[in-house]
Amino acid sequence: MDLNPDALALFREGYAKILEGLGKLGYDIHDANFTGTAARAAKGFHELVHDETQVKAEIESLLAKTFPAKYGEMVISKHNTAFGMCPHHLLPVAYRVSVAYIPTSKVLGLSKLSRLVRLMARGPRLQEDLTHELGVILHEQLESQGSAVHIEGLHMCMAARGIGAHEARLVTSAVRGVFLEQPATRQEFIKLVTDSPNSIL
């Protein structure tokens, strides 16, 4: 994903101000370790926040490359690790995302599901909205029989500040189509994506 030079310049200015604030807290911001920090931090921030126009174009391209469906059962890509940002505090969020759909006439290449998850996550977006948007894309845009999404999020705004709830995970899910209409299908998905006790978060 290309970095937007105008956004990058503004991020760099912002981090320069943050460094000034650190100076007010007694930190020696002229220490060699802070040399180039504003530029590095700006680039790191931009890597967590993709250009939304580029993301939409890449998703359209990704969904345009499908294969004829000879399979009408559940397709799951589970435990995808992705990173995003909380829009309330602009702090990172680490996600474990599982997505599924049941094809009607076309299927995505397996790597495309992971790519879709990572593309959608990289932005200042509520986890609830990310969950909903992935469900809509896999159901409506892929023209599937139904879709399901299950996300666990480790939010730095909770883990590293405020209440310091480093053990807490926010869990959200969304179901569309047959996953919504058929409880057994929904339960099969939930069981398949939550049975594994090993967490990477």
N, C-alpha and C positions, 0 to 999 in steps of 0.2 A: 504494500500500500504506500503510495507516494505521500511525502510530507508536504503540507501546504506552507509555503514560505511566509505568507502574511500572518497566518495563525502562529507559526513558530516564532516569529519576531515578537509578537505580542506576549506569548508565553515567556519568552526570555526576559522581556521587560518586567513582567510580573514576578519572576523569580529573583530578579535583581532587587526588587522592592522587599521581597521576603528576606533576602540576605541582610538588607538594611535593618529590618526588624530584628533579626537575630543579633545584630550589633547592639541594638538598644537593650537586649537581654544580657549583654556582657560578653558575648562570644567575639573572639578575634576573627572577624571576617576577612582580614588581610593575611591570615595564615595561608601558607601555600596549598593546603588541602582544599581551600575554597576557590582557588584559581580555576576559572572555567566552569564553576558549578552551575551558574545560571543557564549557560548554554546546554550543558549536559542534562540538567533537570528538565529544561524545556523540551528537549528531544524525547526524554523518557516519558514525560507527560503526554506528548503528542502520540507516542506509540501506543498509549492506553486509550487514546481518543482518535479513532479513525475519522476521515472525512466522510460525512454522511452521504454526500453525492456519489463518491467513489464506491461506497458500500452498496448503495442501491443498484448502481450499474453492474457491480460484480455479482450481486445476487441474481439479477435478471439474466446475466450470462450463464451463471451456474445452473439455473433452473431451465435454461434453454437446451442444455446438453443432457438429454435423458435417453433411456433405452426402452424398447417395447417391453411391456410387462408380460412375463410368462408365469408369474408368481402372484398369488392373491392372498398371501398370509402376511403376518406382521414382520416388518423390517425395523430393527432396532439398532441404534448406535448409542451405546451406553458409556457412562463415566468419561465423557469428554471434558478435559480440563480447559477452562477458558478464563480470561481475565477482563474485567471491566472497571467501571468507576461509579461510585455513588453520586448522584446529582445533588444530593443535599450537602455533602461535605467535601466533594471532589477527592475522596480517598479511594484506594483500590479495593476491588472485590475479587476474590478467587471463587470460581464456580466449578461445580461438578454437574455436568448436564447430560441427561439421557433423553433422546428423542426417538419417536417411532411413528410409522405410518403404515397403512395398508393400501397397496397400489390398486389403481383401477385399470389404467391403460399404459402407465409409464413408471419407470423406476429411476432413481438417481444413482450414480456411481457412489459406492460406499464412502469414499474419501470426501465426497461432496457434502455429506451430512456433517462431518466434523468441521469442514471448512465453513459451512453455513453457521454453525454454532459459534465459531470463533469470530467470524465477521460481525454477527449480530451483537455479540457481547461487548465488543470494543467501543464503548461510548459511555457518556454520562446518562445511564438509563436505569430506571428502577427495575429490580429483579422481577417484580410482578409484570411489568410491561414487556420485558424480554421474554418471559414465559408465554404470555399471550401472543406476542408477535410471531414467535417460532411456531406455535400451534396453528395460527392462521396461514402462514406461508406453506407449511407442510400439508395442510388440508385444502385450502382454496387455490393457491397458486400451483400446487402440484396436482390438483384435481384428484386427490386420493379419496378412498372410502372414509378415512378418518385419520386423526393424528393425536399424539399424546406427548407431553413434555413433562419432565420431572427435573427440578433444579435444586441443588443445595448450594448455598452461598455463605462464604466466610467474609464478613464485612469488616474492614479495618476501622470503620467509624464506630463499630461496637466493640471490636476486639482490642484495639490499641488506644482508645480514648473513652471518654464517658464512663459507662459502667464497667468497662474492661472485661466484657464477656467473651474471652478468647475461645471458650469451649462451645459457644452457641453457633448454630447454623440456621439460617433462614431457609425454609423449604417451601417451594411453590410448585404447583402442578396445573396443567391445562389439558383438557380433553375435548376433541371435536369429532363429529360424525359418529361412526360406529363405536368409538371408545366412550362416547357420551351416552349413546343409546343402549349399549350392551354391557351391563355390569361385569359379566364374566371376562370380556375382552379387556376392560379397564383393569380388573384385578390381575389378570395375567401379566399385563405390562408392569404394574406396580411391583408385583412379586419378582419379576425378572430383573428389575433395575434396583431393587432394594435388598435382595437376599444376600448379596456379597457384603460381608462385614468389614472388609478392608477399605478404609477411607484414605484418599490421598490428600485430603485437606486437614 
